[in-house]
């Protein structure tokens, strides 16, 4: 495991999550009350293999934005700060590009 890359870690995580859900529930699908018990549950399917997405590309598509390609630039950081303000995504300090992208990902997944 010393030379594992992100593909190996994704496979391990997929096997762990899907196996845990199957062991606990007897199947790969669960109902999740994301919006409270008084609302209809969301079904989450943990059947392997999981769908893989390119994070930045998917965020751009979902939000209708185009994130600058140089993720280390001040321009990108400012662009993401402005986009977070526009879409009401809160980001505590440190307000780095990585923080913005992670919060965007979480926020847009909740909206999907």
C-alpha positions in Angstrom: 0.0 0.0 0.0 3.0 2.3 0.3 2.8 3.1 -3.5 -1.0 3.4 -3.8 -2.3 6.2 -6.0 -5.7 7.9 -5.9 -7.2 5.1 -8.1 -6.2 2.5 -5.5 -7.6 4.7 -2.8 -10.9 5.1 -4.7 -11.2 1.3 -5.1 -10.5 0.7 -1.4 -13.0 3.4 -0.4 -15.6 2.0 -2.8 -15.1 -1.6 -1.5 -15.3 -0.4 2.1 -18.4 1.8 1.7 -20.4 -0.7 -0.4 -19.4 -3.6 1.8 -20.3 -1.7 5.0 -23.7 -0.8 3.6 -24.4 -4.3 2.4 -23.3 -5.8 5.8 -25.5 -3.4 7.8 -28.6 -3.4 5.6 -28.5 -6.6 3.5 -28.3 -4.6 0.3 -26.6 -1.7 -1.5 -29.4 0.8 -1.4 -30.4 3.0 1.6 -33.0 5.7 2.2 -31.6 9.0 3.5 -33.8 11.7 5.0 -31.6 14.6 3.8 -34.4 17.1 4.3 -35.8 15.8 7.6 -38.1 12.9 8.5 -41.2 14.7 7.5 -40.0 14.8 3.8 -39.6 12.0 1.3 -36.2 10.2 1.7 -33.6 10.2 -1.0 -32.4 6.7 -2.1 -28.6 6.3 -2.3 -27.2 3.4 -4.3 -23.9 2.1 -3.1 -23.8 -0.7 -5.7 -20.2 -0.9 -7.1 -18.7 0.3 -9.3 -19.3 4.0 -8.3 -19.7 6.6 -11.0 -16.5 8.6 -11.3 -16.6 12.3 -12.2 -14.0 15.0 -12.8 -14.7 17.3 -9.9 -14.0 20.7 -11.5 -15.7 19.9 -14.8 -18.8 18.7 -13.0 -18.9 21.8 -10.8 -18.6 24.0 -13.9 -21.4 22.2 -15.6 -23.7 22.2 -12.5 -23.1 25.8 -11.6 -22.9 27.2 -15.2 -19.5 28.7 -14.5 -16.0 28.4 -16.0 -13.3 28.1 -13.4 -9.9 29.5 -14.5 -7.4 26.8 -15.3 -4.5 28.1 -13.2 -5.8 27.0 -9.8 -2.9 28.5 -7.9 -3.5 32.1 -9.2 -5.0 35.0 -7.2 -7.3 35.5 -10.1 -8.8 32.0 -9.6 -9.1 32.5 -5.9 -11.0 35.9 -6.5 -13.2 34.3 -9.1 -14.2 31.5 -6.7 -14.7 33.9 -3.9 -17.1 36.0 -6.1 -18.9 32.8 -7.2 -19.4 31.7 -3.6 -20.8 35.1 -2.7 -23.1 35.0 -5.8 -24.4 31.5 -4.9 -24.4 32.0 -1.1 -21.7 29.4 -0.3 -20.0 30.3 3.0 -16.3 29.7 3.3 -14.4 30.1 6.7 -10.8 31.0 6.7 -8.4 30.1 5.3 -10.1 31.1 2.0 -7.9 29.2 -0.4 -8.8 27.9 -3.8 -8.9 24.3 -2.4 -11.4 25.5 0.2 -13.6 27.2 -2.4 -13.6 24.1 -4.6 -14.4 21.7 -1.7 -17.2 23.9 -0.5 -18.6 24.3 -4.0 -18.6 20.5 -4.4 -20.4 20.0 -1.1 -22.9 22.8 -1.8 -23.8 21.7 -5.3 -24.1 18.0 -4.4 -26.7 19.1 -1.8 -28.6 21.0 -4.4 -28.6 18.1 -6.9 
